[in-house]
Amino acid sequence: MRNKKLAGNVTSTATQKYLDIAEIRDDLVVLNDGTVRGVLLVASINFDLKSEDEQRATIGNYVNFLNTLDYPLQVIIQSRPLNIDDYIDRLKKMEREQTNELLRMQTADYRGFVQELLTLEQIMSKKFYVIVPYSPISDTKRGFMSRFSAVFSSAKVVSLSRKRFEEFSGQLEKRCGFIASGLGSLGLRSQRLSTQALIELYYNSYNPDLFQKQPMDDINKLTIET
């Protein structure tokens, strides 16, 4: 399947062979090696505001949490220039619709202050992600022969059968739930990314400048041709 809207942004179909991602669907990422990934968006905590005892306890609990895992995790911190265009547009609308002249002037002054602040200093927004993997080869709960055969079938796993895809999806769902629970015990709220959010994340990662100027449409509204 090919999307007409995105086709114009693709400089060469050969570029895709250099990407690790085979497809994104059903809230998970399928890689070219046949493994799958789930992504959790994690809220941050203000570590510096905690007391020294609380900091030590948090670090200790985090170490204990990592020691319960028998598979690797990837932690990604994504920094991007803060985009508040929508917020500025809302302020402009409030300013136009304000009937009280004093409040209208105060709204205009506030809008000017925010715009000037962003001009003088680039403000960055940070988002934190935890990448949760599942690979049948590294799953110690599977039998040796099952994991051994997966080595030779990994090249074909990209076009997963529905049965195998559901198996991988179910195992990954359990892992994401376990990770979310473990992070919750540390006071970190998390949310697993949906298919739409995953596509936007990787689109933004590979095209940070373009994403600021041309955000992706909702995948449910894209025109698809087969």
C-alpha positions, 0 to 999 in steps of 0.5 A: 500500500502506498500513501499519495500524500506522503509519496511526494516527500519520498526522495527515493524508494531505495531509502527505505532499505536503510531503515530498520522498520518494516511496518507499524501497526496494531500499536507495535513496530515490526523491524526488518529482523522480525522482532517487534517493539512497543513504545511507552511515553513516560512522564518525568519527575523533578528529581532535584526537588526531592530530599537526599533520602528520597533521591537515594530511595528512588535510585535504589528502587530503579536499580531493583526494577532493572534487576527484575528484567531479563531483556534490554530496555532502551531509554530515549530522551527527545529534545525539540524546539517548543512549538506554541503556534496553536497557543499563540493562535488561541491568544489572538482569538481571545484578544479579538473576541475580548469585549473588555478593552483592559482585558484585551490589552492585557491579553495582547501584552501577554502574547507579545511577552511570550513571543519575545521570550521565544525570540530571545531564548530557544525553549526546548521541550523534552519527552521521555520514551522507553522502548520495550522489545520482544524477540522470540530468539531471546525469550528464555521461556520458549524452548531451545528448538523453538528459539533455534528455529526462529533464527532461520525464520526471522527473515520471513517474520516481517510478513508475519502470519496472523497467528504469529503476529498475535503471539508476538503482540500478546507477549509484547503487551505483557512486557509493556504492562510489566514495565508500566507497572514497574515505572508506576512504583517509581512514581513515573506515569506512562502510556503506551503509544498507539499506531498513530502516535508511533508513526508520528514519533518516527516521522518526527525523528527522521524528519524533525525540521519537516515535522515542525512545518508539516505535521502528519495527518491522522492515519485514519484520514489518509488516502490509501491506494493498493 
